[in-house]
Amino acid sequence: MRLFLSICLTVGVALFPISVGAQSLEDQAGQMVMVGFSGTGIDDAGVQAVRDQVARGQVGGVMYLRTNVESLGAVRAINRSLIMARPWLPPFIALDQEGGDIERLTAAVGFEEIASAKAIAAGTPERAEAIYAGMARDLKRLAFNLNFGPVVDLDLNPDNPIIARYDRAYGSDPERVTAFAGAFVAGHRANGIATALKHFPGHGSSADDTHDGFVDITGVWEPRELEPYRRLVGGGEADMVMVAHLYNADIQQGGAGRLPASLSRTWIEDILRGELGFGGVVITDDLEMAAIRSRFDLHDTVVRAVEAGVDILLFSNTAAYDPELGAQIHAILVNEGRQRPEFAARIAQSYQRILALKRGTGILP
């Protein structure tokens, strides 16, 4: 079996010519699920569990945390095995590799680290693009195909605990942020790596961290925080947009349940897709953050996100690790789709957007 996989990896996934244009509800729903996993090696139980879910079509994306990284060789082997689990429709294999403090691959395992966004913004966008292209080439060699970046939050609150604290923003000027974020995207696209603008609609003005609980940006969020999204979407530079778990009563008019942006049709359908014209893939920030987990159960989270317009549901699988989490999320999607035609139609829309991105970045053979 190992020899067969080695041969297939050498000659490419074209050995598996299968149409992905018209698939079952089950297959479509699986592409909407992205989960974290346990383990650092190809034979670890957690790696085998998520690989099996990819093979069954229950999971369409996998995300790395630093705890999954023991060596670059092991990472490469895991990623190749995930691709070969379903080679006609490979999963997104994602990580947060921004630079600075926010990175999963470090010098400790032999990966060349880069500076934070704030430090890189002290130079030129041209130099930034070269730096990001170099990092993207290194990611590609390890068989990653999606990097959760660039951060396009504006550096508006110097006491912000999640953006300013870690120098993750390029600055407070939307035009400058757009220029450096565009350099990030260009450097990755040149090397076949998809990107995700984050954290919509803007986390830089907040006083709290969605990892810790409910975050209300009413009264502090500024409309100019949308400008990098408007410019990058308008320029065709947005592959994905990651939506944060932020609540703003000024925009949502105190809607029932005080839904965070990640579960809000107002933010996703009316503003991101309607006002800004984004037609690509919408992904949530981690749905196991306390901002979500403390208020909604798994079923409610999944259903509300899809109804709001989300395409990919991201779960780090760290709150209480469950090797079958991906299968559980998939089952919720499928059951809702079977019972409600309008929900099934939403799944089909997301599936087509995800396929388009996978084709556009060369993930699909």
C-alpha positions in Angstrom: 0.0 0.0 0.0 2.8 2.4 0.9 4.5 1.7 -2.5 1.2 2.3 -4.3 0.8 5.7 -2.5 4.4 6.6 -3.3 3.8 5.9 -7.0 0.6 7.9 -7.0 2.2 10.8 -5.3 5.0 10.8 -7.9 2.8 10.7 -11.0 0.1 12.9 -9.6 -3.6 12.6 -8.7 -4.7 12.5 -12.3 -4.8 8.7 -11.8 -8.2 9.3 -10.2 -10.5 10.9 -12.8 -13.8 11.5 -11.1 -16.3 14.2 -11.8 -16.9 16.6 -8.9 -19.4 18.8 -10.6 -22.6 16.9 -9.6 -22.3 15.2 -6.2 -24.6 13.9 -3.5 -25.8 16.0 -0.6 -23.4 14.0 1.6 -20.4 14.8 -0.6 -21.4 18.5 -0.9 -21.8 18.8 2.9 -18.4 17.3 3.6 -16.6 20.1 1.7 -18.1 22.6 4.3 -16.4 20.9 7.3 -12.8 21.9 8.4 -11.5 20.5 11.6 -8.3 20.3 13.7 -6.9 16.9 14.7 -4.7 15.2 17.3 -1.3 13.7 16.6 2.1 14.5 15.0 2.7 11.4 12.9 1.1 9.6 10.0 0.3 6.5 12.2 -1.2 8.4 15.2 -4.8 7.6 15.9 -6.0 11.2 15.6 -4.3 11.5 12.2 -5.8 8.3 11.0 -9.3 9.4 12.2 -9.3 12.6 10.3 -7.8 11.0 7.2 -10.6 8.4 7.3 -13.2 11.2 7.5 -11.6 12.9 4.5 -11.7 9.6 2.6 -15.4 9.1 3.4 -16.1 12.7 2.2 -17.2 13.9 5.6 -14.4 16.4 5.9 -13.2 18.8 3.2 -10.5 20.6 5.2 -8.0 20.1 7.9 -6.3 22.7 10.1 -3.0 22.5 11.9 -2.0 23.8 15.3 1.5 24.0 16.7 0.8 20.8 18.7 0.6 18.9 15.4 4.1 19.8 14.4 7.0 17.5 15.5 9.1 17.7 12.4 8.8 19.0 8.8 9.2 15.5 7.5 6.3 14.3 9.6 4.1 17.2 8.5 4.8 16.6 4.9 4.0 12.9 5.3 0.7 13.7 7.0 -0.3 16.2 4.4 0.4 13.8 1.5 -1.6 11.1 3.2 -4.5 13.5 3.6 -4.4 14.4 -0.1 -4.2 10.7 -1.1 -7.2 9.9 1.1 -9.5 11.5 -1.5 -7.2 12.5 -4.4 -10.0 13.5 -6.9 -11.1 16.1 -4.4 -8.2 16.9 -2.0 -8.9 18.7 1.3 -7.8 22.2 2.2 -4.8 21.8 4.4 -4.6 25.0 6.4 -2.6 26.7 9.1 -2.1 30.2 10.6 1.4 31.2 9.4 1.3 35.0 9.6 4.7 35.6 10.8 5.9 37.0 14.2 4.2 35.3 17.1 1.4 33.8 15.1 2.8 30.8 13.4 2.5 27.0 13.5 5.8 26.2 11.8 8.9 27.5 13.6 12.6 27.6 13.5 12.6 24.9 16.2 11.6 22.4 13.5 13.7 24.0 10.8 11.1 26.3 9.2 12.3 29.8 8.3 10.4 32.3 10.3 9.5 35.8 9.1 8.7 39.0 10.9 5.3 40.2 12.2 2.9 42.2 10.0 3.8 45.4 11.9 7.5 44.9 11.3 7.1 44.0 7.6 5.0 47.1 7.1 8.0 49.2 8.0 9.3 48.3 4.5 7.8 48.3 1.1 4.9 46.2 -0.4 7.4 45.0 -3.0 9.7 43.6 -0.3 6.8 42.2 1.6 5.6 40.3 -1.5 9.1 38.7 -1.9 9.1 37.7 1.8 5.6 36.2 1.6 6.4 34.4 -1.7 9.4 32.8 0.0 7.3 31.6 2.9 4.5 30.3 0.6 7.1 28.3 -1.4 8.2 26.7 1.8 4.5 25.9 2.7 3.9 24.4 -0.7 6.9 22.1 -0.3 5.1 20.7 2.8 1.9 20.2 0.8 -0.1 23.0 2.5 -2.6 24.7 0.3 -4.3 27.3 2.5 -2.8 29.9 4.8 -5.2 31.8 7.2 -4.0 35.4 6.3 -3.5 38.2 5.7 -4.7 40.0 8.7 -6.5 43.2 7.4 -7.6 44.5 10.8 -6.8 48.1 11.4 -4.6 48.9 14.4 -7.1 51.2 16.1 -6.9 50.1 19.7 -3.4 50.0 21.2 -4.7 47.9 24.1 -6.4 45.3 21.8 -5.5 41.9 23.3 -5.5 39.9 20.2 -4.3 42.1 17.3 -2.2 45.0 18.6 -0.7 42.9 21.4 0.9 40.6 18.9 1.8 43.2 16.2 -0.6 41.4 13.7 -1.8 44.5 11.9 0.0 46.4 9.1 -1.2 49.7 10.5 -4.2 51.9 11.0 -4.5 53.4 7.5 -6.8 51.3 5.2 -4.8 52.1 2.1 -1.5 50.9 3.6 -3.1 47.8 5.1 -4.6 47.0 1.7 -1.2 47.3 0.0 0.6 45.0 2.3 -2.3 42.5 2.5 -2.3 42.5 -1.3 1.4 41.6 -1.2 0.6 38.7 1.1 -2.0 37.4 -1.3 0.1 37.8 -4.4 3.1 36.0 -2.8 0.9 33.1 -1.9 -1.0 32.9 -5.2 2.2 32.8 -7.1 2.9 29.6 -5.3 -0.5 27.9 -5.4 -1.5 28.7 -1.8 -5.0 30.1 -1.1 -5.4 32.9 1.5 -8.1 34.2 3.8 -8.7 37.8 4.7 -9.4 38.2 8.4 -11.0 39.1 10.8 -14.2 40.4 9.2 -15.7 42.9 9.9 -12.7 44.2 11.9 -11.1 43.1 15.2 -8.6 45.9 15.6 -10.9 48.2 17.5 -12.2 45.7 20.0 -11.2 45.7 23.7 -11.7 42.0 24.2 -10.7 38.6 22.7 -13.3 36.2 21.2 -11.2 33.3 22.4 -12.4 34.3 25.9 -16.1 35.1 25.4 -18.7 37.4 24.0 -17.1 40.5 22.3 -19.2 43.6 21.7 -17.8 46.2 19.4 -20.8 48.5 19.5 -19.6 52.1 19.7 -15.9 51.3 19.0 -16.0 49.7 15.6 -15.5 52.2 12.7 -16.9 51.8 9.1 -13.4 52.3 7.7 -12.5 48.9 9.0 -14.4 47.5 6.0 -12.2 49.4 3.5 -9.4 46.8 3.1 -12.1 44.2 2.3 -13.8 46.6 -0.1 -10.6 47.3 -1.9 -9.2 43.7 -2.0 -12.6 42.2 -3.0 -13.0 44.9 -5.7 -9.5 44.1 -7.0 -10.1 40.3 -7.2 -7.6 39.7 -4.4 -9.9 37.8 -2.0 -9.9 34.0 -2.0 -11.7 33.5 1.3 -12.9 35.9 4.0 -12.8 34.7 7.6 -15.6 36.1 9.7 -15.0 36.8 13.4 -17.3 36.3 16.4 -18.0 40.0 16.9 -21.3 41.7 17.8 -22.3 45.2 16.8 -25.7 46.5 17.8 -25.3 49.6 15.6 -25.2 47.4 12.5 -27.4 44.5 13.6 -29.9 46.8 15.3 -30.0 44.7 18.5 -31.2 41.6 16.7 -32.6 38.7 18.6 -29.9 36.7 20.3 -27.2 39.3 19.7 -25.6 37.0 17.1 -21.9 37.4 16.4 -20.9 38.3 12.8 -20.0 34.7 12.1 -23.7 33.7 12.6 -25.3 36.9 11.2 -27.0 37.2 7.8 -26.7 41.0 8.1 -22.9 40.9 8.1 -22.4 38.0 5.7 -25.2 38.2 3.2 -26.2 41.9 3.3 -22.8 43.6 3.9 -20.0 41.2 2.8 -21.8 39.7 -0.2 -24.3 42.5 -0.9 -22.5 45.8 -0.2 -18.9 44.6 -0.8 -19.8 42.2 -3.6 -17.8 39.2 -2.4 -18.8 36.0 -4.2 -16.1 33.7 -2.9 -15.7 31.4 0.1 -16.8 32.6 3.6 -15.1 30.7 6.4 -15.7 31.2 10.1 -13.1 31.9 12.7 -12.7 28.9 15.1 -16.2 28.0 16.2 -14.9 26.5 19.4 -13.9 29.9 20.8 -15.7 30.8 23.9 -17.6 33.6 22.1 -19.5 30.7 20.4 -19.1 27.7 22.6 -20.4 29.5 25.7 -23.6 30.5 24.0 -24.5 27.8 21.4 -24.4 24.1 21.2 -22.9 22.2 18.2 -26.2 21.7 16.3 -27.3 25.4 16.8 -23.8 26.6 15.8 -23.7 24.6 12.6 -27.3 25.4 11.5 -27.0 29.1 12.3 -23.7 29.5 10.5 -25.0 27.9 7.3 -28.2 30.0 7.4 -26.1 33.1 7.8 -24.2 32.4 4.6 -21.1 30.6 5.8 -19.4 28.2 3.4 -16.8 26.5 5.6 -17.3 25.7 9.3 -14.0 25.8 11.1 -13.6 23.9 14.3 -10.1 23.6 16.0 -11.3 20.5 17.9 -9.4 21.7 21.0 -12.2 22.5 23.5 -12.8 18.8 24.2 -11.0 16.8 21.5 -13.2 14.3 19.7 -11.7 12.2 16.9 -15.2 12.0 15.3 -16.1 15.7 15.5 -15.9 16.1 11.7 -18.3 13.2 11.2 -20.7 14.7 13.8 -20.7 18.1 12.0 -21.2 16.4 8.7 -24.2 14.5 10.0 -25.9 17.7 11.2 -25.5 19.2 7.8 -26.8 16.2 6.0 -29.8 15.7 8.3 -30.8 19.3 8.0 -30.4 19.2 4.2 -32.6 16.1 4.0 -35.4 17.7 6.0 -35.2 21.2 4.5 -34.8 21.9 0.7 -33.7 25.5 1.3 -30.9 24.2 3.6 -29.8 21.7 1.0 -29.8 24.6 -1.6 -27.4 26.5 0.7 -25.1 23.5 1.0 -25.1 23.3 -2.8 -24.1 26.9 -3.1 -21.3 26.5 -0.7 -20.1 23.4 -2.5 -19.8 25.3 -5.8 -17.9 28.2 -4.2 -15.5 25.8 -2.6 -14.9 23.9 -5.8 -14.3 27.1 -7.7 -11.6 28.1 -5.2 -10.0 24.6 -5.2 -9.9 24.7 -9.0 -8.6 28.3 -9.1 -5.6 27.5 -6.8 -4.8 24.2 -8.4 -5.8 22.0 -5.5 -8.2 20.1 -7.8 -6.4 18.0 -10.4 
